[in-house]
Amino acid sequence: MSFCINRLPIASVITGLVLAMTAIGLLQMPSAQNSARELDASAGELMRWAPAQGGVLVSSVVDTASVAGAAAKPVDPHLTMGSETCIKCHANEVKVWKATPHHRTFDELHRRPAAKEIASKLGVRSIKHDGRCVDCHYTQKVDVASGNVHAIEGVSCESCHGSAKQWLDLHHDYGGEQVTRAMETPEHRQQRLAQSVAAGMRNPVNVYLVAQSCLRCHTTADEELVNVGGHPTGSLDFEFVSWSQGTIRHNFIDSDGQTNDQNTRDRLRVMFVSGMIADLEASLRATAEATEKAKFGVTAAKRADRAAKRLLSVSQKIDSKQLEDVLMIYSGVTLKLNNREQLIQAADAIAEIGFRFAAETNGHVLEPLDAFIPPANRWK
């Protein structure tokens, strides 16, 4: 469904959100004075972030019609290749991954008392085999001989970049059997990346695709898992730059595998805002699953409200029609219980805009946000 966006004052978007949530009891309506303070506080959270370093323009190389608006999905065990396939060309990236909690999940999660308690409340017999656990914490693969599905890794390469079977050959085809990556022409690289993304790869050539992968699991979109199982509602302090540029950063491409480079200033700027848009999208998808007024639904709605306020603050510092459109879409939906169809349609529209924002935005125009982007000493 496409959304017809009427031009309204941006501030009215947030007012509409709060009123809608208040009407169903997901939020308590503050006084006008407190409401203003809340908005100032959300902007203040941005202002406490210090400048980032470096920067170049990131441009679009993919056909947005094929991927824009698509939600991030769990790994498909029928299309999983496994990290041993990736290590052939990405040995240093895999080495970084093996030192992260993402990798350790495979050996540790099912042994943790908190995980066992959640599983017990939900009647889950095997954490490594139950779908709702596997979707975020493990990577499964189908055994060709037996046809059985089993977990082979924790949060893996394909958890973030998509099940690889359908795009792997495209991804490492540099223009012929004897052509190396160093020999690849710019035109072929652009075509290769576009085809890989169209085939399902969540390639960081568009940072919104990666932000979606992160927030698919750092936002819990399962009502029973939270309200009955006691699972956390997600990583409420998740911020895309600080959570992706620390211990899990594996940016060896430009140095041909020699150094784990920091991203440029312009790229960090685009990541910063793309992460906020993805947070809105993910929060909307979570709210769409709410059927009762309890911890899950209330938290999801509040997270959406917080994300919208942060984007409002950003929109007041930069000129971006795409951010205006995101906020306009939010002003047209109601964050209420049992409203799944409308909320998912809105989330899809937000995802399309987020993809375009990351593909088309010149990071130079986001310079006014430098004071708010987390510095390296705050990267996790």
KOLMAR-481969 format. One record per residue: x, z, y of N, C-alpha, C, O, CB in turn; residue in three letters. Coordinates in steps of 0.2 Angstrom, whole numbers, plus 5000, padded with zeros to 4 digits. Glycine has a CB too. Example, Ala and Ser with C-alpha at 12.3 -4.5 7.8 and 13.67 -1.06 7.14 Angstrom:
BEGIN
506650394972506250394978506650394984507150424983505750454978Ala 506450354989506850364995506450395000506750405006507050294997Ser 
***
This chain:
BEGIN
500450004994500050005000500450005006500950045007499550065000Met 500349965011500749965017500350005022499750015022500849895020Ser 500750035027500450085032500450045038500950015041500850145032Phe 499850045042499750025048499950075053499650135053499049995050Cys 500450065057500750115061500550105069500850055072501550115061Ile 500150155071499950145078500450185082500750245080499250175079Asn 500650165088501150205092500850265095500350255099501450155098Arg 501050315094500850385096501450425099501950405096500450425091Leu 501350475103501950515105502150545099501850575095501650565110Pro 502850545098503150575092502950645091502850675086503950575093Ile 502950685097502750755096502150765093502050815089502750795103Ala 501650725093501050725090501050725083500650755079500550675093Ser 501550695080501650685073501750755070501450775065502250645071Val 502150795073502250865070501650905071501550945066502850895073Ile 501350905076500750935077500250925072499850965069500450925084Thr 500150855070499650835065499850865058499450885055499650765065Gly 500550865057500750895051500550965050500250985045501450885050Leu 500751005055500551075055499851095054499651135051500851115061Val 499451055058498751065058498451055051497951085049498351025063Leu 498650995048498450975041498551025036498151045032498750915039Ala 499251055037499451105032499051175033498851205028500151115032Met 498951185039498551245041497851245038497551295036498551265048Thr 497551185039496851185037496751195029496151225027496651115038Ala 497251195025497151205018497551265016497551285010497451145014Ile 497851305021498151365020498851365017499151415015497751405015Gly 499151305017499851305015500351325020500851345018500051225013Leu 500151325026500451355032500051395036499451385037500851305036Leu 500351455039499951495044500051465051500651455052500151565043Gln 499551455055499651425061499951475066499651535067498951405064Met 500551465069500851515073500551505080500151455081501551505074Pro 500651555085500451545092500851485095501351465092500551605096Ser 500551455100500851405104501651415105502051375105500551385110Ala 501751485108502351505109502851505103503451485104502351575113Gln 502551535098503051535092503151465089503651455086502651575087Asn 502651425089502751355087503251315091503651285088502051315088Ser 503351325097503851295101504551325099505051295099503751315109Ala 504551395098505151425096505351395089505951385088505051505095Arg 504951385084505051355078505451285079505951275075504451345074Glu 505151245083505451185084506151185087506551145085504951135089Leu 506151235092506851245095507351265090507951245090506851295101Asp 507051315085507551335080507751285075508351285073507151395076Ala 507351235074507551185069508051135072508451115069506851145067Ser 507951125079508451085082509151125083509651095082508251075089Ala 509051195083509651235084510051235077510651235077509451305085Gly 509751225071510051215065510551155065511051155063509551215059Glu 510251105069510651045069511251055074511851035072510250985072Leu 511151095079511651105084512251145082512751145085511351135090Met 512151185077512651225074513151185070513651215068512351285070Arg 512951125068513451085064513951055069513751035074513051035060Trp 514551055067515151025071515250955069515050925064515751075070Ala 515750925073515850855073516150835066516550865063516250825078Pro 516050775064516350745058516950695060517050695066515850695054Ala 517250665056517850625058517850555055517550545050518450665055Gln 518050505059518150445056517550405057516950425057518450445050Gly 517550335056516950295056517050215056517350195060516550315061Gly 516650185052516550105053515850095051515450135048517050075048Val 515650035053514950005052514849995045515249965041514849945056Leu 514250015042514049995035513449955036512949965039513850065031Val 513549895033512949845034512649825027512849855022513349775036Ser 512049795028511649775022511949725018512149675021510949765025Ser 511849725012512149675007511649655002511749624997512749685004Val 511049695002510549684996509849654999509749665005510449754993Val 509549634994508849604996508349664995508249694990508649554990Asp 508149695001507749755001507049744998506749794996507649765009Thr 506849684997506149674994506249704986505649724984505949604994Ala 506749694983506849714976506949794975506749814969507349684973Ser 507149824980507349894978507049944983506950004982508049904978Val 506849924990506649964995505949994993505549964990506549935001Ala 505850064994505250094992505250124985504750154983504750054993Gly 505750104981505750124974506050204973506550214976506150084969Ala 505650244970505850314969506450314964506450274960505250354967Ala 506850364965507450374960507050394953506650434954507950424962Ala 507350374948507050394941507550424937508150424938506850324938Lys 507350464932507750494927508150444923507950384923507450544922Pro 508650454920509050414916508650384910508250434907509750444913Val 508650324908508250294902508750294896509250254897507950224904Asp 508550334891509050344886509150274882509650264879508850394881Pro 508650224883508750164880509250114883509450064881508050134879His 509350134890509850094894510450134896510850104900509450074900Leu 510550194893511150224894511750204891511750184885511050304892Thr 512350194894512950174891513450234890513850234886513250124896Met 513450284895513950344894514550334898514750274900514150354887Gly 514850394900515450394905516050354902516450334905515550464907Ser 516050354895516650324892516650244894517150214894516650324884Glu 516050214896516050144898516350144905516750094907515350124898Thr 516150194909516350194916517150204917517450184921516050244920Cys 517450244912518150274913518650214913519150224915518250324908Ile 518450154910518850104909519050074916519650054916518550044905Lys 518650074921518850054927518850114933519150104938518350004930Cys 518550164931518450224936518750284933518450344933517750234938His 519350284931519650344927519750404932519550464930520350324925Ala 519950394938520050444943519350474945519250534946520450424949Asn 518850434946518150454947517950504942517650554943517650394948Glu 518050484936517850524930518150584930517950644928517850484923Val 518850584931519250644932518950694937518950754935519950634933Lys 518750674942518450714947517750744945517650804945518350674954Val 517350704942516750724939516850784934516450824934516350664936Trp 517350774930517450824924517550894927517550944923517950804919Lys 517750894933517950964936517350994940517451044943518550954941Ala 516750964939516150984943515651014939515651014933515850924947Thr 515251054942514651084939514251034935513851054930514251134943Pro 514150974938513750924935513950914928513550904923513850854939His 514650904927514850894920514850954916514650954910515650874920His 514951014918514951074914514251094912514151134907515251134918Arg 513751064915513051084913512951074906512551104903512551034917Thr 513251014903513151004896513351064891512951074886513550944894Phe 513851094893514051154889513751224891513751264887514851154889Asp 513551224897513351294899512651304901512451364899513751304906Glu 512251254903511551274905511151304900510851354901511251204907Leu 511151274894510751304889510951374886510551404883510651254883His 511451394888511751464886511551514892511651574891512451464885Arg 511351494898511251544903510551584902510051554900511251504910Arg 510651644903510051684902509451664906508851664904510151764904Pro 509551644913508951624917508651554914508051554914509251604924Ala 509051514911508751454908508351464902507851434901509351404907Ala 508651514898508251534892507651564894507151554890508751584888Lys 507651604899506951644901506451584903505851594902507151694907Glu 506651534907506251484910505951454903505351434903506551434914Ile 506351434899506151394893505651434889505151404886506751374889Ala 505751504888505351544885504651544888504151544884505651614884Ser 504651554894503951554898503551484897502951484897504051564905Lys 503951434896503551364895503551344888503251294887503951314899Leu 503751384883503751364876504151314874504051274869503051344875Gly 504751304878505251254877505751284871506051334872505651234883Val 505751244866506151264860506951244861507351274859505951234854Arg 507051184864507651154865507751134872507451084874507851104860Ser 508151164876508251144883508651074883508451034888508751194887Ile 509051054878509350994878508950934876509150874876509950994874Lys 508350954874507850904871507250894875506850844874507750914864His 507050944878506450944882506450904888506950904892506251024884Asp 505950854889505950804894506050834901506450804905505350764894Gly 505750884903505750914910506450944911506650944917505150964911Arg 506750974906507450994907507950934907508350934912507651044902Cys 507850894903508350834902508350794908508850764910508150794896Val 507750784911507750734917508250754922508450704926507050744920Asp 508350814924508850824929509550854926510050844930508550874934Cys 509550884921510150924919510550884913511150914912509950994916His 510350834910510650804905510550724905510150704908510450834898Tyr 511050694901511050624900510850614893511350634889511650584903Thr 510350574891510250564884510350484883510350444887509450574883Gln 510450474876510550404874510250404867510250444863511350394874Lys 510050344866509750324859510350304854510750264856509250264860Val 510350344848510850324843510550254840510050254837510850384838Asp 511050204840510850144837510650144830510150114828511350094839Val 511050184826510950184819510250214817509950194813511550214816Ala 510150274820509550314818508950304822508350314820509750384818Ser 509050284828508550274833508350344837507850344841507950254830Gly 508750394835508550464838508850464845509350434846508850514833Asn 508550504849508750514856509150584856508850634854508150514861Val 509750584859510050654860510450654866510650604869510550664854His 510650714869510950724875511750714873512050734868510850794877Ala 512050674878512750654877513150684882513750694881512850584876Ile 512850704888513250724894512750764898512150764897513550664898Glu 513050804903512650834908512450784913512150734912513050894911Gly 512450804919512350764925512850714926513450734928512150804932Val 512750654924513350604923513350544928512950544933513250574916Ser 513750504927513750444932513150404932512850394938514350394929Cys 512750404927512150364927511550404929511050384931511950344920Glu 511650474929511150514932511050494940510550504942511350594932Ser 511650484943511650464950511550394952511250374957512250494953Cys 511950354948511950284949511550234945511550174946512650254948His 511050264941510650234937510850214930511450194929510450164941Gly 510450204925510550184918510950114919510650074922509950184914Ser 511450104915511950054917511849994913512149934915512650074916Ala 511449994907511449934903511249864906511549814905510949944897Lys 510849874911510549814914510949784920510949724922509849824916Gln 511449824922511849804928512549804927512949784931511649844934Trp 512749834921513549844920513849774921514449774924513649874914Leu 513649724917514049664917514049634924514549604926513749614912Asp 513549644928513549614935514049654939514349624943512849614938Leu 514049714938514449764942515149744942515549754947514349834940His 515449724936516149714935516349644934516849624932516449754929His 515849594936516049524936516249504943515849504948515449484934Asp 516949494944517149484951517249414952517549394958517849514951Tyr 516949364948516949294950517249254944517349194945517349284956Gly 517349284938517649244933518049284928518249344930518049184935Gly 518149264922518549304917519249324920519549384918518649274911Glu 519549284924520249294926520249324933520849324936520649234925Gln 519749334936519649364943519649434943519249464940519049334947Val 520149464947520149544947519749564954519549514958520849564947Thr 519649624954519249654960519649634966519349614972519149724960Arg 520349634966520749624972520749544974520849534980521449634971Ala 520549504969520449434971519749414973519649354975520649394964Met 519249454972518549434973518449414981518749454985518149494971Glu 518149364982517949344988517449384992517049414988517749274989Thr 517449394998516849435001516149415000515749454999516949435009Pro 516149344999515449314998515249334991514649354990515449244998Glu 515649334986515549354979515349424979514949444975516049334974His 515749464982515649544982514949554985514549594982516149574986Arg 514749524990514049534993513549514988513049554987513949494999Gln 513649464984513149434979513149484973512649504971513349364977Gln 513749504971513749554966513449614967513049644963514549564964Arg 513549644973513249714974512449704975512149744972513549734981Leu 512249644978511549634978511249634972510649654970511449574983Ala 511549594967511249584960511249644956510849664953511649524957Gln 511749684957511849754954511249804956510949834952512549784955Ser 511149804962510649844965509949824963509549864961510649854972Val 509849754963509249734961509049744953508549754951509249654962Ala 509649754949509549764942509549834941509449854935510149734938Ala 509549884946509449954945509949994946509950054946509249964938Gly 510549974949511150014950510950044957510750014962511749974951Met 511050114958511050154964511750154967512050204966510750224963Arg 511950094970512650084972512650114979512250104983512850014972Asn 513250154981513250184987513450134993513550154998513850234987Pro 513350064991513350024997512750035001512850025007513349944994Val 512250064999511650085003511650165001511450184996511050055001Asn 511850205006511850275005511150305004511150365001512250305011Val 510650275006510050305005509850304997509550354995509450265008Tyr 510050254993509950254986510350314983510050344978510250194983Leu 510850334985511250394983510850454985510750504981511950394985Val 510650464991510350524993509650534989509450584988510150515001Ala 509350474988508750484983508950514977508550554974508450414983Gln 509450494974509650514967509750594968509550634963510350484965Ser 510150614973510250684974509650724975509550774971510650694980Cys 509150704979508550744980508050734975507550774975508250724987Leu 508050694971507650684965507650754961507150774958507750624960Arg 508250784960508350844956508450904961508350954959508850834952Cys 508750894967508750954971508150974975508151014979509350944976His 507650934973506950954975506550954968506450904965506550904980Thr 506251014967505851014960505150994961504751024965505851094958Thr 504950944958504350914958503950924952503550874950504350834960Ala 503950984950503551004944503251064945503551124945504051004937Asp 502551064946502151124948502251184942502351244944501451114949Glu 502151164936502151214931502851244930502851304928501851184924Glu 503351204930504051224930504151284935504551334933504551164931Leu 503851274941503951334946503551384945503751444945503951294953Val 502851374945502351424945502351464939502151524939501651394947Asn 502451434933502351464927503051484924503251544922502051424921Val 503551434924504251454922504651494926505151524924504551384920Gly 504551494932504951534937505551494939506051524942505151594934Gly 505551424938506151384940506151384948505651384951506051314937His 506751384951506851374958506451314960506351264957507551374960Pro 506251314966505851254969506351204972506151144974505451284975Thr 506951214971507451164973508051194977508051254978507151104977Gly 508451154979509051174983508751174991508851114994509651134982Ser 508551224993508251225000508751215005508551195011507851285001Leu 509351225004509851215009510251155008510751145011510351275008Asp 509951105004510351045003510351005009509850995013509951004997Phe 510950975010511150935016511550885013512150895010511450975022Glu 511450815014511750765010512550755011512850755007511450695012Phe 512750765018513450755019513850815016514350805012513550755027Val 513650875017514050935015514050945007514450965004513750995018Ser 513450915004513450924997513750864993513850874987512650934995Trp 513850814996514150754993514850744994515150704991513750694995Ser 515150775000515850755002516350805000516950805002515850745009Gln 516150854996516650904994516950894987517250844986516350974995Gly 516750944983517050934976516850874972517150854967516951004972Thr 516250854974515950794969516150724972516050674969515250804969Ile 516450724978516650664981517150624977517650654974516950664988Arg 517050554975517450524971517550454974517350404971517250514964His 517850444980517850384984518550354983518950354988517750394991Asn 518750324977519350294976519350214977519850184976519550304969Phe 518850184979518750114979519250074984519550034982518050094980Ile 519250094990519650064995520350074994520750024996519450095002Asp 520550124990521350134989521450104982522050114980521450204989Ser 521050074979521150044972521350104967521750094963521749994972Asp 520950154968521050214963521650254964521750304960521150184956Gly 521950254970522550294972522350364975522650414974523050254976Gln 521850354980521650414984520950424984520550374985522050414991Thr 520750484985520050504985519850514993519850564996519850574982Asn 519750454996519650455003519050485006518450485003519650375005Asp 519050515012518550535016518150475018518450425020518750585021Gln 517550485019517150425022517250425030517450475033516350435021Asn 517150365033517250355040516750395044516150415041517250285041Thr 516850405050516350435055515650395055515150435054516650435062Arg 515650335055515050295056514650305049514050315049515150225057Asp 515050305044514650315037514350385036513850385034515150295031Arg 514750435039514450495038513850505043513350545041515050545040Leu 513850475048513250475053512650445049512150475049513450435059Arg 512750395046512150355043511950405037511350405035512350285040Val 512450435033512250475028511850535030511450555027512950505024Met 512050565036511750625039511050615040510650655037512050645045Phe 510850555043510150545044509750515038509250535037510050495050Val 510150475034509850455028509650515023509050515020510250405024Ser 510050565023509850625019509250655021508850685017510450675019Gly 509150655028508550695031507950655029507450685027508550695038Met 507950585029507350545027507250555020506650555018507550465029Ile 507750555016507650565009507350635007506950635002508350555005Ala 507550685011507250745010506550745011506150775008507650795015Asp 506350715017505650705018505250665012504750685010505550665025Leu 505550615010505250575004505150624998504650624995505650515003Glu 505650654996505650694990505150754991504850774987506350724989Ala 505150784997504650844998503950814998503550854996504850875005Ser 503850755000503150725000502950714993502450724991503150665004Leu 503450694989503350684982503150744978502750754974503850644978Arg 503550794980503350864977502750894979502350914975503950914979Ala 502550884985501850904988501350874984500750894983501850894995Thr 501450804982500950764979500750794972500250784970501250694978Ala 501150834969501050864963500650934963500550964958501650874959Glu 500550954969500251024970499551024969499150984972500451054977Ala 499251064964498551074963498351144964497651154964498451054956Thr 498751194966498551254967498951284973499551274973498551304961Glu 498651334976498951364982499351424979499151474978498451394987Lys 500051404978500451454975501151434977501251394981500451454967Ala 501751464974502351454977502551384977502851364982502851494972Lys 502451344972502651274972502351234978502751204981502451244965Phe 501751234978501451194983501551214990501751174995500651194983Gly 501551284991501751304998502451295000502551275006501651384998Val 502951294995503651284997503751214998504151195003504051304991Thr 503451164994503551094995503251075002503551035006503151054990Ala 502651105004502351085010502851105016502951075021501651115011Ala 503051175016503451195021504151155021504451145027503651275020Lys 504451135016505051095016504951025019505351005023505251085009Arg 504350995018504150935022504150945029504350905033503550905019Ala 503751005031503751015038504351025041504551005047503251085039Asp 504851065038505451075041505851015041506251005046505851125036Arg 505850965036506150905037505950865042506350825046506150865030Ala 505250865043504950825049505250845056505350805060504250825048Ala 505250915056505450945063506250925064506450905070505451015063Lys 506650925059507350905060507350835062507750815066507750915053Arg 506950785059506950715060506750705067506950665071506550675055Leu 506250745069505950745076506550755081506650725086505450795077Leu 506950815080507550825084508050775084508250755090507850895081Ser 508150735079508650685079508350625083508650595087508750655071Val 507650615082507350555086507450565093507350515097506650545083Ser 507450625095507550645103508250635105508350635111507350715104Gln 508750625101509450615103509650545102510150525105509850655099Lys 509350505098509550435097508850385097508350415097509850425090Ile 508950325098508450275099508350235092508850195090508550225104Asp 507850255088507750225081507050215080506650265079508150265076Ser 506850145080506150135078505950155071505450175070506050055079Lys 506450155067506350175060506150245059505750265055506950155055Gln 506550285063506350355063505650375066505250415063506850405067Leu 505550335071504850345074504350325068503750355068504750295080Glu 504450265065503950245060503950295054503350305052504250175057Asp 504450335052504450385047503950435050503550465046505150415046Val 504050465056503650515058502950495059502450535058503950535065Leu 502750435061502150405062501750405055501150425054502150335065Met 502050385050501750385043501550455041501050465038502250355038Ile 502050505043501850575041501250605045500850645043502450625043Tyr 501150575051500550595055499950565052499350595054500650575062Ser 499950525048499350495045499150515038498650495035499450415044Gly 499550565035499350595029499150665030499350695034499950585024Val 498850695025498650765025499050795019498950775013497850775024Thr 499350845021499750885016499350935012499350995014500450925019Leu 498850915008498350965005498450954997498750904995497650945007Lys 498151004994498151004987497750944984497250914987497851064984Leu 497950924978497650864974497550804979497050774979496950894972Asn 498050784982498050724986498650684984498950654988498150744994Asn 498750674978499350634975499350564977499850544979499350644968Arg 498850524977498850454978499050444985499550404986498150424977Glu 498750474990498950464997499650484998500050445002498550505002Gln 499850544996500550564997501150524994501650514997500650634995Leu 500950494988501450454984501550384988502050364989501250444977Ile 500950364990500950304994501350315001501750265003500250274996Gln 501350365004501650385010502450385008502850365012501450445013Ala 502550425003503250435001503650364999504150355001503350474994Ala 503250314996503550254995503650215001504150185002503050214991Asp 503250225006503350185013503950225016504350185019502650195017Ala 504050285016504550315019505250295015505750285019504550395018Ile 505250285009505750265005506050195007506650185008505650264997Ala 505550155008505650085011506050085017506550055019505050045011Glu 505750125022506050135028506750165028507250145031505650175033Ile 506850215024507550245023508050195020508650195023507450305018Gly 507850155016508250105013508550055019509050045019507950065007Phe 508050035023508149995028508650025033509049995036507549965031Arg 508450085035508850125040509650125038510050105042508650195040Phe 509750145031510450145029510750075029511350075030510450175022Ala 510350025027510649955027510749925034511249885034510149915023Ala 510349945038510349905045510649945051510849915056509749885047Glu 510750005050510950045056511750045057512150055052510750115055Thr 511950035063512650035065512750105067512450135071512749985071Asn 513250135063513450205064513650225071513550285073513950225059Gly 513850175075514050185082513450215086513550255090514350125085His 512850195085512350215089512150285087511750315091511750165088Val 512350315082512250385080512750435083512750495081512150385072Leu 513150405087513650455090513450515093513750565092514050415095Glu 512850515096512550575099512450635094512350695096511950565102Pro 512450615087512350665082512950705080512950745075511950635076Leu 513550685082514250705079514250785079514550805075514750675083Asp 513950815085514050885085513650925080513750985079513850905092Ala 513250885076512750915071512950905064512650935060512050895073Phe 513450855063513550835056514050895053514550905057513950765056Ile 513950915047514450965045515150945044515250895042514150995038Pro 515650985047516350965046516550985039516251005035516751015052Pro 517150955038517450965032517551035029517451045023518150935032Ala 517651085033517651155031517051175028516951235026517951195036Asn 516451145029515851165027515551125021515051125018515251165032Arg 516051075018515851035013515851075006516351115005516250975012Trp 515451075002515451114996515851084990515951114985514651114993Lys 
***
